[in-house]
């Protein structure tokens, strides 16, 4: 163990470690979630670059994932996907290297990832650690707005006791609900993303139809938002749709990955989907047109350009 890791471990009692949550992946979602977690418990963080604002707010900075695991008995990964998490787990500075001989780690996977991939990773970690590393998948919905407000929908999959502990840890960030065995959270997130992709495509297309027909877009979506067309997505994206603003927030290209996971679930459950192939083709087109880094409201722009 490095000198820094030894110092971190020696200054953290077993009780402190069990009650501390570590976070890796401090992007658009991870950073506001850390701010919410800090309101309730000790929180340690690590990343590719220092985060002085989070440290000033009370977070403990760990130089490496190894040091993070030495400080926190629960680690939340908000990294983009499983390959990035795998890189943070292994190696001399990885999370696994930070575990003492008798220490356990509850790993919370917050990325939108493959359910079979999550289960395979959990099996590997259980064997590699002698059962001392357990996994809960906990993808979230609600976007940056929900992460900032602490109103995320948090979808948990895993053993009951592990999910209960994860729910207690993540409660400051929103509403955690245990949906079933490991991988259930990822199935729920794939279903969520299917609805989001379909909705934003419909909203973009309807906006173009209304605009070319001379309607007042703000008045239209204010009116329709109070009826069956209303949704949290419309409420959060209304101003962007009206203004034609697709500056980055929810990155469009990520939807391709999410829809591919939905397609995998459809295949595994012998379901013949009506929307998944069409939506995948549309988001492929968004990327091909060079708009993959834009917000998902770029659906309006692409429909208009067709």
Backbone bond lengths (Angstrom), bond angles and torsions (degrees), N, CA, C in turn:
res aa  C-N    CA-C-N  psi(-1)  N-CA   C-N-CA  omega(-1)  CA-C   N-CA-C  phi
1 X - - - 1.474 - - 1.521 108.55 -
2 X 1.326 117.59 138.40 1.453 121.75 -179.23 1.519 109.85 -66.39
3 X 1.362 115.69 162.45 1.457 119.96 179.79 1.520 111.04 -60.45
4 X 1.335 116.54 -40.67 1.471 120.10 179.52 1.522 111.02 -64.68
5 X 1.323 116.54 -42.27 1.460 120.28 -179.84 1.522 110.62 -66.42
6 X 1.354 116.63 -38.82 1.460 120.07 177.78 1.519 110.73 -62.22
7 X 1.347 115.94 -41.29 1.457 119.77 179.26 1.524 110.36 -64.36
8 X 1.354 116.13 -42.07 1.470 119.81 179.80 1.516 110.49 -63.27
9 X 1.340 116.57 -43.47 1.456 120.48 -178.94 1.526 111.33 -66.61
10 X 1.345 116.67 -40.23 1.461 119.65 -177.70 1.516 111.59 -70.12
11 X 1.337 118.33 -24.93 1.463 121.44 -178.51 1.518 111.71 -93.39
12 X 1.328 118.35 0.80 1.461 122.34 -179.29 1.517 108.80 -116.53
13 X 1.322 117.79 115.33 1.454 120.93 177.95 1.519 109.30 -74.28
14 X 1.355 118.33 159.92 1.468 120.14 177.63 1.519 112.87 -54.92
15 X 1.365 116.96 -39.39 1.469 120.10 179.34 1.516 110.56 -65.04
16 X 1.338 117.15 -44.40 1.461 121.35 178.17 1.524 110.52 -58.21
17 X 1.312 116.10 -45.30 1.459 120.13 -176.91 1.521 111.05 -64.22
18 X 1.332 117.49 -41.23 1.458 121.12 -178.50 1.524 111.53 -64.69
19 X 1.336 116.76 -29.37 1.460 120.96 -176.22 1.525 112.76 -98.04
20 X 1.317 116.91 0.04 1.466 121.33 -179.64 1.517 109.71 -99.58
21 X 1.321 115.91 137.10 1.452 120.79 174.86 1.532 108.58 -107.36
22 X 1.313 115.96 134.97 1.450 121.30 175.53 1.516 109.58 -103.64
23 X 1.310 116.79 146.52 1.463 121.05 179.66 1.518 109.34 -128.45
24 X 1.314 115.42 130.01 1.455 121.70 174.24 1.522 107.21 -124.85
25 X 1.325 116.00 131.29 1.456 120.98 -173.14 1.518 108.80 104.27
26 X 1.335 115.98 83.60 1.467 121.70 -170.91 1.520 111.39 -107.62
27 X 1.332 115.10 44.79 1.453 120.45 -179.76 1.513 112.26 -84.31
28 X 1.340 114.66 -149.46 1.462 120.50 -174.62 1.522 112.50 -58.97
29 X 1.333 117.50 -34.10 1.461 121.29 179.29 1.531 111.64 -92.79
30 X 1.317 116.80 -40.91 1.457 120.70 -174.33 1.514 113.66 -63.02
31 X 1.323 117.02 -42.45 1.475 119.33 -176.36 1.525 112.64 -63.23
32 X 1.350 119.75 -50.96 1.477 117.32 178.69 1.522 113.01 -65.88
33 X 1.332 118.20 -28.49 1.464 119.67 175.84 1.524 110.60 -66.02
34 X 1.331 116.94 -39.42 1.464 119.88 176.85 1.525 110.27 -60.10
35 X 1.308 117.49 -42.07 1.469 120.18 -179.78 1.528 110.86 -61.47
36 X 1.326 116.95 -36.88 1.470 119.81 176.80 1.523 111.07 -69.95
37 X 1.317 117.17 -42.54 1.463 120.81 -179.31 1.525 111.43 -62.47
38 X 1.325 116.16 -36.00 1.460 120.64 -178.80 1.527 112.27 -61.83
39 X 1.321 117.12 -23.96 1.457 120.32 179.91 1.533 112.13 -71.00
40 X 1.346 116.42 -17.25 1.464 119.47 -172.27 1.521 114.54 -119.63
41 X 1.335 118.18 -24.67 1.462 118.03 -172.18 1.528 110.24 -160.31
42 X 1.342 114.34 168.75 1.445 119.80 174.14 1.513 110.38 -63.53
43 X 1.315 116.33 134.47 1.463 121.42 -175.62 1.518 109.35 -135.08
44 X 1.330 115.53 127.46 1.459 121.86 176.13 1.520 108.59 -111.64
45 X 1.309 117.06 150.20 1.468 121.47 -176.16 1.513 109.97 -138.03
46 X 1.332 114.44 156.35 1.454 120.30 170.03 1.512 108.26 -149.89
47 X 1.321 115.94 158.94 1.458 120.79 -179.34 1.510 110.44 -173.02
48 X 1.323 114.71 -176.76 1.462 119.44 -177.92 1.518 112.26 -73.66
49 X 1.336 117.26 -24.35 1.460 120.64 179.10 1.520 109.18 -137.19
50 X 1.323 116.07 152.86 1.455 121.49 -177.64 1.525 111.15 -62.10
51 X 1.311 116.50 149.17 1.471 122.80 178.68 1.529 108.93 -124.18
52 X 1.327 116.49 75.71 1.471 119.27 -175.35 1.521 113.24 -60.19
53 X 1.325 118.13 -31.80 1.462 120.02 -179.46 1.529 110.81 -65.90
54 X 1.345 116.47 -39.17 1.462 119.82 178.23 1.525 111.23 -71.00
55 X 1.328 116.34 -37.21 1.464 120.00 177.12 1.523 109.90 -64.83
56 X 1.322 116.24 -41.45 1.460 120.27 177.64 1.529 110.90 -62.11
57 X 1.340 115.86 -32.16 1.469 120.24 178.86 1.520 112.60 -76.30
58 X 1.339 117.37 -10.60 1.460 120.20 175.38 1.510 115.90 125.67
59 X 1.330 118.28 -4.23 1.462 120.57 179.77 1.525 111.05 -73.21
60 X 1.338 115.92 145.22 1.464 121.24 173.96 1.523 108.42 -88.29
61 X 1.299 117.86 130.53 1.458 121.36 -179.46 1.529 109.77 -91.09
62 X 1.318 116.63 127.91 1.464 122.68 173.82 1.525 107.87 -108.30
63 X 1.290 117.61 132.69 1.452 121.25 -175.69 1.526 112.30 -68.13
64 X 1.341 116.76 -29.82 1.459 121.61 -176.02 1.528 109.33 -141.55
65 X 1.333 117.96 163.54 1.465 119.98 171.69 1.524 112.30 -56.79
66 X 1.321 116.81 -33.31 1.470 120.58 178.33 1.527 110.51 -59.53
67 X 1.315 116.60 -45.97 1.457 120.29 179.06 1.525 110.73 -67.11
68 X 1.319 117.45 -33.12 1.457 121.10 178.26 1.521 110.49 -61.42
69 X 1.331 117.23 -46.07 1.463 120.96 179.51 1.520 111.88 -66.28
70 X 1.328 117.05 -28.42 1.462 120.29 177.42 1.523 111.53 -70.89
71 X 1.327 117.05 -25.41 1.468 121.43 -176.91 1.524 113.08 -96.09
72 X 1.341 117.71 -26.86 1.467 120.93 -169.12 1.525 111.03 -127.67
73 X 1.327 116.42 130.96 1.459 120.83 177.59 1.517 113.21 -82.14
74 X 1.335 115.97 -14.85 1.464 122.13 175.61 1.517 107.00 -125.85
75 X 1.323 117.10 129.87 1.469 121.24 179.09 1.522 109.09 -124.14
76 X 1.321 115.51 125.85 1.462 122.85 176.42 1.512 109.21 -99.70
77 X 1.325 116.46 123.06 1.461 121.27 175.01 1.522 109.28 -98.85
78 X 1.340 115.25 117.87 1.465 121.16 171.21 1.523 109.88 -110.33
79 X 1.332 115.50 27.67 1.466 121.47 173.95 1.531 108.78 -68.66
80 X 1.334 118.14 160.35 1.464 120.24 -172.89 1.525 115.05 -59.30
81 X 1.355 117.44 -38.74 1.467 118.75 -175.50 1.522 109.09 -162.66
82 X 1.318 115.87 -175.71 1.467 121.18 -175.08 1.527 113.77 -65.75
83 X 1.347 121.41 -38.12 1.471 118.38 179.09 1.529 112.75 -58.13
84 X 1.331 117.27 -39.55 1.462 120.08 178.52 1.524 110.96 -67.31
85 X 1.326 116.33 -36.54 1.461 120.02 177.09 1.523 110.83 -67.40
86 X 1.336 117.34 -42.77 1.471 121.09 178.63 1.531 110.05 -56.07
87 X 1.337 116.49 -41.29 1.463 120.14 -179.30 1.526 111.24 -64.96
88 X 1.333 116.83 -32.07 1.466 120.66 -179.98 1.519 112.41 -81.68
89 X 1.328 117.82 -16.97 1.462 121.53 -178.17 1.518 112.28 -82.01
90 X 1.311 116.19 -41.97 1.460 120.72 -168.36 1.525 112.20 -99.40
91 X 1.336 115.54 169.53 1.453 121.52 177.34 1.514 112.08 91.86
92 X 1.330 116.11 171.54 1.474 120.52 -174.95 1.521 113.87 -63.84
93 X 1.314 118.06 -24.08 1.460 121.15 178.79 1.525 112.08 -109.12
94 X 1.334 117.62 15.30 1.453 121.57 -177.56 1.519 112.84 -82.07
95 X 1.323 115.55 169.07 1.460 121.08 -179.40 1.524 112.38 -56.59
96 X 1.340 116.74 -42.16 1.458 119.71 -176.73 1.519 112.22 -63.11
97 X 1.330 116.11 -32.77 1.467 120.10 -179.90 1.516 111.92 -69.68
98 X 1.334 117.72 -16.78 1.455 120.68 -178.66 1.508 114.59 -86.21
99 X 1.338 117.32 -3.42 1.462 120.52 -178.96 1.528 110.62 -84.06
100 X 1.333 115.99 131.24 1.449 119.64 170.40 1.519 109.49 -71.12
101 X 1.326 116.82 170.95 1.460 121.17 -173.46 1.527 113.37 -59.41
102 X 1.328 117.15 -32.18 1.467 119.80 -177.07 1.531 112.49 -110.14
103 X 1.314 117.41 5.18 1.459 120.38 -174.12 1.525 111.73 -85.29
104 X 1.320 114.41 147.27 1.458 121.01 177.70 1.520 109.74 -111.99
105 X 1.338 115.11 162.17 1.460 120.88 179.48 1.516 108.94 -141.54
106 X 1.325 115.97 130.27 1.462 121.54 171.53 1.515 106.86 -101.36
107 X 1.315 116.62 115.55 1.455 122.81 -176.70 1.527 109.30 -100.33
108 X 1.316 116.46 121.53 1.459 122.59 -179.90 1.524 108.72 -105.21
109 X 1.323 116.69 120.33 1.461 121.42 -176.68 1.519 108.76 -100.85
110 X 1.334 116.01 104.82 1.451 121.45 -176.05 1.505 114.84 -93.19
111 X 1.312 117.93 -3.83 1.464 120.46 -179.70 1.519 110.99 -75.35
112 X 1.320 115.51 158.56 1.463 120.83 168.98 1.518 106.69 -81.73
113 X 1.309 116.54 110.46 1.463 121.23 -171.12 1.524 110.39 -139.70
114 X 1.317 115.23 176.12 1.451 121.71 178.21 1.528 110.02 -72.86
115 X 1.336 116.95 129.75 1.463 120.20 177.19 1.530 111.43 -61.29
116 X 1.343 120.03 -46.86 1.466 119.21 175.85 1.527 112.15 -61.85
117 X 1.324 117.14 -34.65 1.461 120.32 178.26 1.515 111.86 -64.62
118 X 1.326 117.03 -40.77 1.462 121.38 177.49 1.526 110.18 -62.89
119 X 1.339 116.39 -43.73 1.465 119.35 -179.25 1.525 111.25 -65.69
120 X 1.320 117.17 -39.04 1.467 120.45 178.90 1.527 110.75 -65.13
121 X 1.334 116.56 -41.50 1.464 120.05 178.36 1.524 110.19 -63.44
122 X 1.318 117.49 -42.75 1.460 120.88 -179.77 1.526 111.30 -61.93
123 X 1.317 116.36 -40.31 1.463 119.87 178.28 1.524 111.06 -63.78
124 X 1.327 116.32 -42.80 1.472 119.46 179.18 1.521 110.72 -62.91
125 X 1.322 116.66 -44.74 1.460 120.16 -177.96 1.522 111.71 -66.15
126 X 1.324 117.10 -36.19 1.465 120.08 178.49 1.517 111.00 -63.04
127 X 1.328 116.34 -42.78 1.466 120.61 179.09 1.517 110.35 -68.55
128 X 1.329 115.60 -46.77 1.462 121.20 -175.40 1.535 111.87 -63.90
129 X 1.333 117.03 -32.87 1.464 121.07 -175.42 1.527 113.13 -102.45
130 X 1.318 116.59 3.13 1.456 118.71 -176.10 1.520 112.58 65.36
131 X 1.311 116.12 32.10 1.459 121.32 178.14 1.514 114.94 84.90
132 X 1.333 118.01 5.13 1.467 120.13 -176.85 1.532 112.96 -84.98
133 X 1.325 117.41 -13.44 1.469 120.74 175.57 1.523 108.24 -110.57
134 X 1.322 116.09 120.72 1.457 122.56 177.84 1.529 108.92 -116.27
135 X 1.311 115.80 157.41 1.468 120.31 -171.30 1.521 110.26 -128.65
136 X 1.328 115.60 139.84 1.464 124.10 168.03 1.517 107.46 -128.62
137 X 1.325 117.68 131.52 1.462 118.62 172.84 1.528 107.88 -90.30
138 X 1.345 115.30 137.87 1.470 119.92 -172.79 1.519 111.47 -145.77
139 X 1.335 119.22 52.85 1.464 119.40 177.12 1.526 110.67 -60.13
140 X 1.319 115.47 157.17 1.465 120.27 -173.67 1.525 110.06 -126.18
141 X 1.335 114.64 158.48 1.458 121.57 174.29 1.516 108.30 -136.17
142 X 1.318 115.31 144.30 1.460 120.80 -178.95 1.507 112.67 136.75
143 X 1.338 116.17 -10.14 1.449 120.40 175.10 1.514 113.62 67.76
144 X 1.325 114.85 -172.36 1.460 121.31 -178.64 1.528 110.57 -61.57
145 X 1.340 116.32 -36.57 1.470 119.50 178.62 1.525 110.64 -59.49
146 X 1.340 116.27 -45.35 1.456 120.25 -179.69 1.512 112.62 -68.73
147 X 1.334 116.58 -36.92 1.467 119.82 177.87 1.520 110.78 -64.81
148 X 1.326 116.81 -39.65 1.458 121.30 -179.92 1.524 111.24 -68.66
149 X 1.331 116.14 -40.72 1.471 120.70 -177.56 1.522 113.44 -82.74
150 X 1.338 117.02 -12.78 1.463 119.79 -176.34 1.509 112.71 74.71
151 X 1.345 116.01 34.00 1.471 120.55 -176.81 1.533 111.94 -121.20
152 X 1.318 117.62 25.52 1.460 120.66 -179.04 1.533 111.11 -66.03
153 X 1.323 115.13 148.06 1.465 121.12 165.69 1.522 106.56 -89.36
154 X 1.332 117.05 121.20 1.462 122.04 -172.92 1.525 108.33 -115.63
155 X 1.332 116.15 117.18 1.460 123.10 -170.99 1.527 109.94 -100.75
156 X 1.328 116.91 111.68 1.459 121.42 -172.67 1.523 112.01 -102.33
157 X 1.327 115.32 136.78 1.451 121.88 171.42 1.515 109.34 -132.18
158 X 1.353 116.69 133.31 1.454 119.39 179.76 1.508 111.33 154.65
159 X 1.326 116.50 -178.34 1.461 121.78 176.74 1.522 109.45 -61.97
160 X 1.329 116.47 149.61 1.464 120.65 -172.84 1.526 112.39 -56.73
161 X 1.326 117.09 -48.69 1.469 119.67 -177.06 1.523 111.27 -63.20
162 X 1.326 116.30 -40.94 1.466 120.07 179.03 1.520 110.77 -66.70
163 X 1.332 116.84 -41.26 1.457 120.66 179.41 1.525 111.01 -65.69
164 X 1.334 117.30 -37.23 1.456 120.81 178.01 1.533 110.50 -62.58
165 X 1.320 116.11 -43.39 1.465 119.38 179.08 1.531 110.56 -66.55
166 X 1.332 116.39 -40.87 1.464 120.21 177.95 1.523 110.68 -61.89
167 X 1.329 116.77 -41.78 1.463 120.66 -179.74 1.522 110.98 -61.77
168 X 1.328 116.55 -42.40 1.464 119.85 179.49 1.527 110.78 -64.13
169 X 1.319 116.84 -39.49 1.458 120.84 -179.46 1.527 111.76 -68.68
170 X 1.324 117.11 -38.82 1.464 121.45 -171.62 1.521 113.70 -93.38
171 X 1.321 117.65 -3.80 1.467 121.24 -176.58 1.531 113.61 -53.59
172 X 1.348 120.81 -35.79 1.462 118.99 179.49 1.538 113.48 -62.89
173 X 1.318 116.61 -17.58 1.470 120.28 -176.62 1.529 113.15 -91.84
174 X 1.323 117.53 -10.54 1.462 118.80 -178.34 1.508 111.96 157.43
175 X 1.332 115.99 -141.62 1.460 122.34 -176.89 1.524 109.69 -114.84
176 X 1.337 118.40 102.99 1.464 120.83 177.06 1.528 110.12 -85.26
177 X 1.327 116.40 133.50 1.466 121.26 178.26 1.523 108.66 -131.38
178 X 1.334 116.22 128.51 1.461 121.90 177.98 1.524 108.79 -81.33
179 X 1.331 117.21 118.92 1.463 122.28 -172.83 1.524 114.05 -105.92
180 X 1.329 117.53 -9.65 1.449 118.60 -179.10 1.514 111.61 152.52
181 X 1.338 117.65 -162.29 1.459 121.77 -177.05 1.524 111.86 -68.44
182 X 1.318 115.09 173.88 1.454 120.88 -178.77 1.531 110.69 -51.19
183 X 1.315 116.18 131.45 1.460 122.28 -176.68 1.518 112.93 100.95
184 X 1.339 116.85 -17.07 1.464 119.75 -178.35 1.520 111.77 -63.45
185 X 1.325 116.60 -36.44 1.465 119.61 178.13 1.514 111.68 -62.13
186 X 1.338 116.38 -39.81 1.463 120.06 -179.54 1.536 111.52 -69.59
187 X 1.332 116.66 -35.32 1.467 119.12 175.32 1.523 109.48 -63.56
188 X 1.341 116.48 -43.94 1.459 120.62 178.93 1.519 111.10 -61.78
189 X 1.325 117.07 -40.85 1.469 119.93 -179.71 1.524 110.85 -66.98
190 X 1.327 117.38 -37.78 1.465 119.81 176.94 1.529 110.27 -62.02
191 X 1.337 116.68 -41.41 1.468 120.53 176.51 1.523 110.39 -62.73
192 X 1.332 116.13 -42.16 1.462 120.97 178.23 1.526 110.86 -60.03
193 X 1.316 116.19 -46.03 1.464 120.31 -176.52 1.529 111.81 -68.95
194 X 1.310 116.54 -31.37 1.462 119.75 174.00 1.527 110.07 -60.62
195 X 1.323 117.03 -45.18 1.463 120.87 179.20 1.528 110.63 -66.85
196 X 1.330 117.38 -41.46 1.464 120.67 179.37 1.525 110.65 -62.82
197 X 1.333 117.09 -45.61 1.466 120.52 -179.42 1.517 111.11 -62.07
198 X 1.327 116.42 -43.50 1.460 119.55 179.46 1.525 110.92 -65.53
199 X 1.314 116.42 -40.46 1.467 120.67 -177.02 1.519 111.44 -68.01
200 X 1.335 117.69 -46.62 1.468 118.85 -177.22 1.527 110.79 -68.73
201 X 1.333 117.03 -30.54 1.462 119.44 175.36 1.525 109.93 -66.79
202 X 1.318 117.05 -44.74 1.466 120.72 178.26 1.525 111.45 -64.04
203 X 1.324 117.52 -41.65 1.458 120.93 179.28 1.525 111.48 -63.54
204 X 1.328 116.22 -42.22 1.466 119.18 178.43 1.518 111.90 -63.95
205 X 1.322 116.09 -43.71 1.462 120.68 -178.69 1.530 110.75 -66.87
206 X 1.327 116.59 -44.06 1.462 120.41 179.28 1.526 111.12 -63.82
207 X 1.330 117.23 -36.17 1.463 120.28 178.83 1.515 111.23 -63.23
208 X 1.323 116.71 -41.41 1.473 120.09 177.99 1.531 110.45 -64.77
209 X 1.321 116.95 -44.42 1.465 120.14 179.45 1.533 110.71 -59.18
210 X 1.337 115.91 -45.61 1.463 119.85 -178.35 1.523 111.70 -67.65
211 X 1.341 116.38 -41.92 1.464 120.61 -178.94 1.522 111.11 -62.63
212 X 1.329 116.97 -44.69 1.468 120.56 -178.72 1.528 112.13 -72.35
213 X 1.327 116.20 -12.89 1.461 120.96 176.39 1.526 112.16 -96.71
214 X 1.334 116.68 3.06 1.454 121.20 174.70 1.517 115.38 84.02
215 X 1.339 118.62 15.87 1.460 120.66 -179.01 1.526 111.16 -79.12
216 X 1.322 115.59 153.48 1.460 122.97 172.05 1.531 106.80 -77.44
217 X 1.318 116.30 108.53 1.462 119.78 -172.39 1.523 112.77 -65.88
218 X 1.314 117.03 -39.73 1.456 119.09 179.75 1.527 110.62 -63.41
219 X 1.330 116.17 -44.51 1.467 120.07 178.85 1.532 110.69 -64.33
220 X 1.342 116.05 -38.96 1.460 120.37 -179.40 1.519 111.61 -60.53
221 X 1.332 116.60 -53.18 1.462 119.25 -174.09 1.517 111.99 -74.71
222 X 1.331 117.75 -25.53 1.464 119.45 172.01 1.527 110.05 -65.02
223 X 1.323 115.39 -43.42 1.463 120.81 179.13 1.527 111.52 -66.10
224 X 1.337 116.07 -52.72 1.464 119.59 -175.71 1.525 112.73 -69.15
225 X 1.323 115.64 -23.88 1.461 119.17 178.22 1.513 113.05 -64.60
226 X 1.322 116.99 -19.23 1.456 120.31 177.48 1.512 113.55 -91.12
227 X 1.330 117.00 -0.17 1.462 121.08 179.97 1.512 111.64 -114.17
228 X 1.335 116.18 -156.84 1.462 120.70 -177.25 1.527 113.16 -66.09
229 X 1.312 117.79 -19.97 1.468 120.14 178.30 1.521 112.28 -80.18
230 X 1.315 116.38 -8.28 1.457 119.80 -178.96 1.522 112.35 -70.06
231 X 1.332 116.06 149.57 1.466 121.56 178.66 1.521 108.30 -164.51
232 X 1.330 115.40 163.57 1.463 119.21 173.77 1.518 110.82 -60.93
233 X 1.328 116.82 -35.28 1.464 120.05 179.97 1.530 109.98 -64.94
234 X 1.324 117.73 -44.44 1.462 119.98 177.26 1.523 110.30 -61.54
235 X 1.328 117.53 -43.59 1.461 120.51 -179.90 1.526 111.42 -59.71
236 X 1.336 116.47 -39.90 1.463 119.58 -177.00 1.525 112.89 -80.60
237 X 1.334 117.67 -24.16 1.466 120.50 -175.40 1.537 113.68 -112.67
238 X 1.322 117.54 3.56 1.466 120.37 -175.60 1.527 111.70 -55.44
239 X 1.329 117.13 -51.05 1.466 120.04 -176.61 1.518 111.20 -62.22
240 X 1.331 117.09 -39.25 1.462 120.14 178.49 1.524 110.89 -64.51
241 X 1.321 117.17 -43.27 1.463 120.48 -179.53 1.522 110.97 -63.29
242 X 1.324 116.54 -44.03 1.463 120.67 -178.48 1.521 111.10 -64.46
243 X 1.338 115.91 -42.07 1.465 120.16 -177.04 1.520 113.39 -83.54
244 X 1.332 117.59 -10.25 1.459 119.47 -173.76 1.512 112.09 70.91
245 X 1.329 115.94 30.30 1.464 122.82 -177.35 1.519 109.06 -95.08
246 X 1.333 116.79 114.76 1.457 119.46 175.51 1.525 111.00 -120.08
247 X 1.343 115.52 34.31 1.465 119.29 174.76 1.524 108.68 -61.81
248 X 1.328 116.90 147.68 1.464 120.44 -168.34 1.521 114.19 -59.08
249 X 1.320 114.34 135.25 1.457 124.51 169.32 1.519 106.07 -148.39
250 X 1.364 117.08 -79.17 1.462 120.50 171.58 1.520 108.62 -93.00
251 X 1.329 117.36 103.19 1.462 122.32 -170.14 1.525 111.33 -64.24
252 X 1.337 115.95 128.37 1.464 121.39 -172.63 1.525 112.82 -63.48
253 X 1.345 117.61 -39.22 1.464 119.13 -173.38 1.527 112.65 -66.56
254 X 1.342 116.67 -23.32 1.456 118.43 178.73 1.526 111.53 -63.99
255 X 1.328 116.33 -23.91 1.456 119.79 -178.19 1.529 111.55 -65.84
256 X 1.318 117.85 -26.37 1.463 120.37 178.77 1.524 109.85 -63.14
257 X 1.329 115.83 -45.65 1.469 120.82 176.90 1.524 110.44 -60.87
258 X 1.327 115.71 -46.74 1.463 120.24 -176.80 1.522 111.47 -61.84
259 X 1.332 116.34 -42.41 1.462 120.22 -179.78 1.529 111.13 -70.53
260 X 1.325 117.09 -28.60 1.470 118.70 176.83 1.519 110.11 -67.38
261 X 1.346 117.25 -35.59 1.458 120.06 176.10 1.527 110.46 -66.94
262 X 1.334 116.70 -38.15 1.465 120.26 176.51 1.527 110.07 -62.57
263 X 1.332 116.52 -39.74 1.463 120.62 178.65 1.528 110.92 -64.55
264 X 1.330 116.82 -38.76 1.472 120.58 177.71 1.528 110.66 -62.15
265 X 1.330 116.08 -41.57 1.463 120.12 179.58 1.523 110.20 -66.44
266 X 1.344 116.72 -39.93 1.466 120.26 177.93 1.527 110.18 -59.88
267 X 1.328 116.17 -42.61 1.464 120.12 179.59 1.526 110.73 -65.93
268 X 1.331 116.18 -43.75 1.463 119.98 -177.31 1.523 112.05 -66.05
269 X 1.330 116.85 -28.20 1.470 120.61 -178.02 1.529 111.97 -101.53
270 X 1.332 115.92 9.93 1.468 121.89 178.85 1.528 111.26 54.99
271 X 1.337 114.14 46.00 1.458 121.88 178.01 1.521 109.21 -106.00
272 X 1.322 117.10 134.23 1.464 121.89 176.82 1.523 108.64 -100.54
273 X 1.342 118.24 98.16 1.460 120.73 -171.79 1.536 112.22 -79.20
274 X 1.320 115.19 148.77 1.464 120.60 176.56 1.523 111.75 -91.01
275 X 1.342 117.59 -36.29 1.459 120.97 -171.44 1.524 114.64 -97.79
276 X 1.316 117.69 -33.66 1.467 119.40 -172.28 1.530 112.53 -54.59
277 X 1.349 120.14 -48.40 1.470 118.43 -179.14 1.528 112.74 -62.11
278 X 1.321 117.75 -40.16 1.461 121.56 -179.32 1.525 111.03 -65.88
279 X 1.317 116.20 -43.68 1.458 120.00 -179.43 1.523 111.35 -67.74
280 X 1.328 117.05 -39.36 1.470 119.25 176.96 1.522 110.20 -61.07
281 X 1.318 117.28 -42.26 1.465 120.54 179.36 1.528 110.53 -63.54
282 X 1.325 117.76 -40.07 1.457 120.59 -179.08 1.527 111.14 -66.61
283 X 1.333 117.85 -43.57 1.462 119.17 -179.87 1.527 111.22 -72.71
284 X 1.326 117.85 -28.80 1.469 119.65 169.89 1.528 109.88 -60.75
285 X 1.328 116.48 -41.51 1.465 120.95 179.27 1.531 110.79 -64.03
286 X 1.322 116.88 -39.65 1.466 120.09 177.59 1.531 110.40 -57.09
287 X 1.335 116.13 -45.86 1.465 120.16 179.96 1.521 110.85 -67.18
288 X 1.328 117.47 -42.49 1.460 121.39 179.83 1.530 111.95 -61.00
289 X 1.312 116.76 -31.02 1.467 120.75 177.96 1.527 112.23 -80.12
290 X 1.328 117.39 -1.93 1.457 121.15 177.23 1.512 114.69 89.47
291 X 1.337 117.48 17.42 1.454 121.24 -176.10 1.529 113.19 -109.99
292 X 1.308 117.33 18.16 1.457 120.32 -174.91 1.512 114.38 -62.66
293 X 1.334 118.23 -26.61 1.460 121.39 -179.31 1.525 112.53 -89.96
294 X 1.336 117.47 -1.08 1.464 120.97 179.40 1.534 110.36 -81.38
295 X 1.332 116.17 167.40 1.455 120.94 175.60 1.532 109.36 -66.31
296 X 1.324 116.64 159.72 1.458 120.08 -179.50 1.534 112.52 -63.73
297 X 1.337 118.10 -15.46 1.465 120.26 173.94 1.526 111.84 -68.85
298 X 1.326 117.33 -3.08 1.467 120.66 172.80 1.524 110.65 -62.57
299 X 1.339 116.62 -11.01 1.465 119.43 175.24 1.521 110.64 -54.64
300 X 1.336 118.02 -37.88 1.476 120.20 178.06 1.523 110.69 -61.96
301 X 1.326 117.60 -46.00 1.460 121.72 -177.62 1.537 110.50 -61.87
302 X 1.333 116.23 -44.70 1.473 119.15 -175.79 1.514 110.72 -68.20
303 X 1.331 117.84 -41.17 1.467 119.83 177.28 1.529 109.35 -60.92
304 X 1.332 117.55 -41.60 1.466 121.00 -179.27 1.520 112.19 -65.51
305 X 1.344 116.71 -31.87 1.462 120.58 -177.49 1.517 113.02 -81.13
306 X 1.294 118.34 -18.46 1.458 121.19 -175.88 1.528 112.23 -62.26
